[in-house]
Amino acid sequence: MKEKRRPSPLLCLLLASIPAAVLLAAGQTARADGESLQLPSAAAVADRSAMEQTEDWLADHFPLQSSLTAMHTRLELLTGRREVDGVYVLSDRLLERQGTIPEKTVSLSAQAVSDFATGFRGAVSLMLVPGAESVESDLLPAPAAPASQKTIIDRAYELTAEKVSTIDCYSMLSADRERYLYYRTDSRWTSLGAYLAYSACGKQMGFTALSVDRMDVVHASHSFRGNLCRRIQYNGVEPDTIDIYSIPGDDSEVHLQVYDGQCWSGHTGLYFREYLEDDGYSVFLGPDQPVITIETDVRSAPRLLILKDSWANALAPFLTAHYSTITLVDPALLRQPLGEFIDMDSYDQALICCSLSSFAEEDWAENLNRLGS
């Protein structure tokens, strides 16, 4: 899932401080690269989307944006603030601020899940993942401690109970919260956190999870700085380690077919190590794409469809030991009905796996409904 940016005062400062000649030159460069900087419409300005688009464009084309963001963060911390642009800066980690989650939004998303399950021929499971800001809320300043996400997840499970099986990964993550389950600089779980969720899936979805003691762990990178670090350009906490789990002696081969919104491409293997230096989390299945299909050597096993956000990318490698085909679909990125890409009736099971924050987005239900239209 693409991280959404909020228009910030920093953008206004940047726009005000850049001479028109610099913007004109940048526009010429963008046109030379086949891009264009469009003037926003009045409607776009009114709903602030123009500011969001302009901030994205500036972040891509002006290195100064990163420097100004870093300066803004340092100034905020010097004044004694511990929260900068929705990120709490703690002594040894960053934590995202939990936003308000309206009951209406949860209800709409739950209804979309139930509607999908009604039209799917196989068993459907739902797993909503809590953020570190909830599981590790005791690390936050007392006034900042958020309401329990477990209460909201339980409500979503209650609303969908007639149509889907629900998977409780909250209890497992909470019970082992002292371990390295969430990245220090990113909002998502580590490979160990994803493994615990995989174990929870097995209990509900009918397979026996492989013991972590049987697996080898490769520390693929010790320099990962994730989306929270990039959001506020703060490097004052230790970078994260990216771990890759594998089964010793397992020489089975998997193949990926990736649809990027325009065409399909093939890839052998689950990991894209070329991203370890710049965007470490993309080592898992590559950058976020609308559709990814994994073909394994486990030919007699069932076929699984996963509707997901980026959290599931680190989960999918564990599931390859139990399914012949796994197709991952990001509802936020796929603009066409799912039936145009896959035969829905050929899948035995479906898993809806995403963070609670994604599930609670206003357009999540709309995106899921569009897949079945």
MOCORPE-V629580 format. One record per helix or strand of 2 or more residues. SS is the DSSP state (H for helix, E for strand). FROM is the first residue (numbers start at 1). LEN is the number of residues. If there is no record, write none. Layout:
SS:FROM:LEN
SS:FROM:LEN
This chain:
H:9:9
H:20:13
H:42:5
H:49:13
H:64:15
E:83:2
E:87:3
E:94:3
H:103:17
E:123:7
H:132:4
H:137:3
H:142:3
H:149:12
E:165:2
H:170:6
H:191:15
H:212:3
E:215:10
H:227:6
E:240:8
E:255:5
E:264:5
H:273:3
H:280:4
E:291:5
E:303:6
H:312:8
E:325:5
H:338:3
H:344:3
E:349:7
H:356:4
H:364:8
